């Protein structure tokens, strides 16, 4: 089992470069960072975790800018989005951003994707919440064409373009791995378009049966990464028994000194599980 970190990078916490260097120094495998373009003041969509929406949600740095900065100061750390909000992103521009980051980082991108939960946020981008699932699927399919074809074209319900040249192509072939986030509602997307399931940490007892249902639906051994994992030895052990490929410890958004201290505690926890 591999160990990485998931977090929100904001203007109030540790800088991207300091965080990336610290993770590589401590031999973490990957970093996955969250995305929100903005948060509408008059939001009516409830926060999925309940209570007030934490401030970090509307202070996140653009993930591709932050990951590029991190890629410059690291050599091995995998650079992941956890998650990129596909219904809020133009597929042609995003395909270029992902491929460019994969190129300048030497092939270290993992694209974690999802359909989002904040209806007002996606509506500000012109997206109908009711059709965001189909929109996400089309945009992912279109990006695959842009990454893999010399003359790419796509004609769908939401995405439509005649043959185009689009470069650079990703270093990873056929394209960077796509980790599909979400619950069981995303399983068909994982089976059809994903290289792995990016599961939100709840408990090994809950996720174990979900993994079985996903693999039965996909008819293959879908790799699983779990993000926002707490520093709880029992949960780490439980996920290890499930054969989870990668655990992403949740690191709260804090200043540099506090973040480094927290990472050192995670290193000690990780050492207990090899």
Secondary structure as a PSIPRED ss2 file (coil, helix, strand):
# PSIPRED VFORMAT (PSIPRED V4.0)

   1 X C   1.000  0.000  0.000
   2 X E   0.000  0.000  1.000
   3 X E   0.000  0.000  1.000
   4 X E   0.000  0.000  1.000
   5 X E   0.000  0.000  1.000
   6 X E   0.000  0.000  1.000
   7 X E   0.000  0.000  1.000
   8 X C   1.000  0.000  0.000
   9 X C   1.000  0.000  0.000
  10 X E   0.000  0.000  1.000
  11 X C   1.000  0.000  0.000
  12 X C   1.000  0.000  0.000
  13 X C   1.000  0.000  0.000
  14 X C   1.000  0.000  0.000
  15 X C   1.000  0.000  0.000
  16 X H   0.000  1.000  0.000
  17 X H   0.000  1.000  0.000
  18 X H   0.000  1.000  0.000
  19 X H   0.000  1.000  0.000
  20 X H   0.000  1.000  0.000
  21 X H   0.000  1.000  0.000
  22 X H   0.000  1.000  0.000
  23 X H   0.000  1.000  0.000
  24 X H   0.000  1.000  0.000
  25 X H   0.000  1.000  0.000
  26 X C   1.000  0.000  0.000
  27 X C   1.000  0.000  0.000
  28 X C   1.000  0.000  0.000
  29 X C   1.000  0.000  0.000
  30 X E   0.000  0.000  1.000
  31 X E   0.000  0.000  1.000
  32 X E   0.000  0.000  1.000
  33 X E   0.000  0.000  1.000
  34 X C   1.000  0.000  0.000
  35 X C   1.000  0.000  0.000
  36 X C   1.000  0.000  0.000
  37 X C   1.000  0.000  0.000
  38 X C   1.000  0.000  0.000
  39 X C   1.000  0.000  0.000
  40 X C   1.000  0.000  0.000
  41 X C   1.000  0.000  0.000
  42 X C   1.000  0.000  0.000
  43 X C   1.000  0.000  0.000
  44 X C   1.000  0.000  0.000
  45 X C   1.000  0.000  0.000
  46 X C   1.000  0.000  0.000
  47 X C   1.000  0.000  0.000
  48 X C   1.000  0.000  0.000
  49 X C   1.000  0.000  0.000
  50 X C   1.000  0.000  0.000
  51 X C   1.000  0.000  0.000
  52 X C   1.000  0.000  0.000
  53 X C   1.000  0.000  0.000
  54 X C   1.000  0.000  0.000
  55 X H   0.000  1.000  0.000
  56 X H   0.000  1.000  0.000
  57 X H   0.000  1.000  0.000
  58 X H   0.000  1.000  0.000
  59 X C   1.000  0.000  0.000
  60 X E   0.000  0.000  1.000
  61 X C   1.000  0.000  0.000
  62 X C   1.000  0.000  0.000
  63 X H   0.000  1.000  0.000
  64 X H   0.000  1.000  0.000
  65 X H   0.000  1.000  0.000
  66 X H   0.000  1.000  0.000
  67 X H   0.000  1.000  0.000
  68 X H   0.000  1.000  0.000
  69 X H   0.000  1.000  0.000
  70 X H   0.000  1.000  0.000
  71 X H   0.000  1.000  0.000
  72 X H   0.000  1.000  0.000
  73 X H   0.000  1.000  0.000
  74 X C   1.000  0.000  0.000
  75 X C   1.000  0.000  0.000
  76 X C   1.000  0.000  0.000
  77 X C   1.000  0.000  0.000
  78 X E   0.000  0.000  1.000
  79 X E   0.000  0.000  1.000
  80 X E   0.000  0.000  1.000
  81 X E   0.000  0.000  1.000
  82 X C   1.000  0.000  0.000
  83 X C   1.000  0.000  0.000
  84 X E   0.000  0.000  1.000
  85 X E   0.000  0.000  1.000
  86 X H   0.000  1.000  0.000
  87 X H   0.000  1.000  0.000
  88 X H   0.000  1.000  0.000
  89 X C   1.000  0.000  0.000
  90 X C   1.000  0.000  0.000
  91 X H   0.000  1.000  0.000
  92 X H   0.000  1.000  0.000
  93 X H   0.000  1.000  0.000
  94 X H   0.000  1.000  0.000
  95 X H   0.000  1.000  0.000
  96 X H   0.000  1.000  0.000
  97 X H   0.000  1.000  0.000
  98 X H   0.000  1.000  0.000
  99 X H   0.000  1.000  0.000
 100 X H   0.000  1.000  0.000
 101 X H   0.000  1.000  0.000
 102 X H   0.000  1.000  0.000
 103 X H   0.000  1.000  0.000
 104 X H   0.000  1.000  0.000
 105 X C   1.000  0.000  0.000
 106 X C   1.000  0.000  0.000
 107 X C   1.000  0.000  0.000
 108 X C   1.000  0.000  0.000
 109 X E   0.000  0.000  1.000
 110 X E   0.000  0.000  1.000
 111 X E   0.000  0.000  1.000
 112 X E   0.000  0.000  1.000
 113 X E   0.000  0.000  1.000
 114 X E   0.000  0.000  1.000
 115 X C   1.000  0.000  0.000
 116 X C   1.000  0.000  0.000
 117 X C   1.000  0.000  0.000
 118 X C   1.000  0.000  0.000
 119 X H   0.000  1.000  0.000
 120 X H   0.000  1.000  0.000
 121 X H   0.000  1.000  0.000
 122 X H   0.000  1.000  0.000
 123 X H   0.000  1.000  0.000
 124 X H   0.000  1.000  0.000
 125 X C   1.000  0.000  0.000
 126 X C   1.000  0.000  0.000
 127 X C   1.000  0.000  0.000
 128 X C   1.000  0.000  0.000
 129 X H   0.000  1.000  0.000
 130 X H   0.000  1.000  0.000
 131 X H   0.000  1.000  0.000
 132 X H   0.000  1.000  0.000
 133 X H   0.000  1.000  0.000
 134 X H   0.000  1.000  0.000
 135 X H   0.000  1.000  0.000
 136 X H   0.000  1.000  0.000
 137 X H   0.000  1.000  0.000
 138 X H   0.000  1.000  0.000
 139 X H   0.000  1.000  0.000
 140 X H   0.000  1.000  0.000
 141 X H   0.000  1.000  0.000
 142 X H   0.000  1.000  0.000
 143 X H   0.000  1.000  0.000
 144 X H   0.000  1.000  0.000
 145 X H   0.000  1.000  0.000
 146 X H   0.000  1.000  0.000
 147 X H   0.000  1.000  0.000
 148 X H   0.000  1.000  0.000
 149 X C   1.000  0.000  0.000
 150 X C   1.000  0.000  0.000
 151 X C   1.000  0.000  0.000
 152 X E   0.000  0.000  1.000
 153 X E   0.000  0.000  1.000
 154 X E   0.000  0.000  1.000
 155 X E   0.000  0.000  1.000
 156 X C   1.000  0.000  0.000
 157 X C   1.000  0.000  0.000
 158 X C   1.000  0.000  0.000
 159 X C   1.000  0.000  0.000
 160 X E   0.000  0.000  1.000
 161 X E   0.000  0.000  1.000
 162 X E   0.000  0.000  1.000
 163 X E   0.000  0.000  1.000
 164 X E   0.000  0.000  1.000
 165 X C   1.000  0.000  0.000
 166 X C   1.000  0.000  0.000
 167 X C   1.000  0.000  0.000
 168 X C   1.000  0.000  0.000
 169 X C   1.000  0.000  0.000
 170 X C   1.000  0.000  0.000
 171 X C   1.000  0.000  0.000
 172 X C   1.000  0.000  0.000
 173 X C   1.000  0.000  0.000
 174 X C   1.000  0.000  0.000
 175 X C   1.000  0.000  0.000
 176 X C   1.000  0.000  0.000
 177 X E   0.000  0.000  1.000
 178 X E   0.000  0.000  1.000
 179 X E   0.000  0.000  1.000
 180 X E   0.000  0.000  1.000
 181 X E   0.000  0.000  1.000
 182 X C   1.000  0.000  0.000
 183 X C   1.000  0.000  0.000
 184 X H   0.000  1.000  0.000
 185 X H   0.000  1.000  0.000
 186 X H   0.000  1.000  0.000
 187 X H   0.000  1.000  0.000
 188 X H   0.000  1.000  0.000
 189 X H   0.000  1.000  0.000
 190 X H   0.000  1.000  0.000
 191 X H   0.000  1.000  0.000
 192 X H   0.000  1.000  0.000
 193 X H   0.000  1.000  0.000
 194 X C   1.000  0.000  0.000
 195 X C   1.000  0.000  0.000
 196 X E   0.000  0.000  1.000
 197 X E   0.000  0.000  1.000
 198 X E   0.000  0.000  1.000
 199 X E   0.000  0.000  1.000
 200 X E   0.000  0.000  1.000
 201 X C   1.000  0.000  0.000
 202 X C   1.000  0.000  0.000
 203 X C   1.000  0.000  0.000
 204 X H   0.000  1.000  0.000
 205 X H   0.000  1.000  0.000
 206 X H   0.000  1.000  0.000
 207 X H   0.000  1.000  0.000
 208 X H   0.000  1.000  0.000
 209 X H   0.000  1.000  0.000
 210 X H   0.000  1.000  0.000
 211 X H   0.000  1.000  0.000
 212 X H   0.000  1.000  0.000
 213 X H   0.000  1.000  0.000
 214 X H   0.000  1.000  0.000
 215 X H   0.000  1.000  0.000
 216 X H   0.000  1.000  0.000
 217 X H   0.000  1.000  0.000
 218 X H   0.000  1.000  0.000
 219 X C   1.000  0.000  0.000
 220 X C   1.000  0.000  0.000
 221 X C   1.000  0.000  0.000
 222 X C   1.000  0.000  0.000
 223 X E   0.000  0.000  1.000
 224 X E   0.000  0.000  1.000
 225 X E   0.000  0.000  1.000
 226 X E   0.000  0.000  1.000
 227 X E   0.000  0.000  1.000
 228 X E   0.000  0.000  1.000
 229 X E   0.000  0.000  1.000
 230 X C   1.000  0.000  0.000
 231 X C   1.000  0.000  0.000
 232 X C   1.000  0.000  0.000
 233 X H   0.000  1.000  0.000
 234 X H   0.000  1.000  0.000
 235 X H   0.000  1.000  0.000
 236 X H   0.000  1.000  0.000
 237 X H   0.000  1.000  0.000
 238 X H   0.000  1.000  0.000
 239 X H   0.000  1.000  0.000
 240 X H   0.000  1.000  0.000
 241 X H   0.000  1.000  0.000
 242 X C   1.000  0.000  0.000
 243 X C   1.000  0.000  0.000
 244 X C   1.000  0.000  0.000
 245 X C   1.000  0.000  0.000
 246 X E   0.000  0.000  1.000
 247 X E   0.000  0.000  1.000
 248 X E   0.000  0.000  1.000
 249 X E   0.000  0.000  1.000
 250 X E   0.000  0.000  1.000
 251 X C   1.000  0.000  0.000
 252 X C   1.000  0.000  0.000
 253 X C   1.000  0.000  0.000
 254 X C   1.000  0.000  0.000
 255 X C   1.000  0.000  0.000
 256 X H   0.000  1.000  0.000
 257 X H   0.000  1.000  0.000
 258 X H   0.000  1.000  0.000
 259 X H   0.000  1.000  0.000
 260 X H   0.000  1.000  0.000
 261 X H   0.000  1.000  0.000
 262 X H   0.000  1.000  0.000
 263 X H   0.000  1.000  0.000
 264 X H   0.000  1.000  0.000
 265 X H   0.000  1.000  0.000
 266 X H   0.000  1.000  0.000
 267 X H   0.000  1.000  0.000
 268 X H   0.000  1.000  0.000
 269 X H   0.000  1.000  0.000
 270 X H   0.000  1.000  0.000
 271 X H   0.000  1.000  0.000
 272 X C   1.000  0.000  0.000
 273 X C   1.000  0.000  0.000
 274 X C   1.000  0.000  0.000
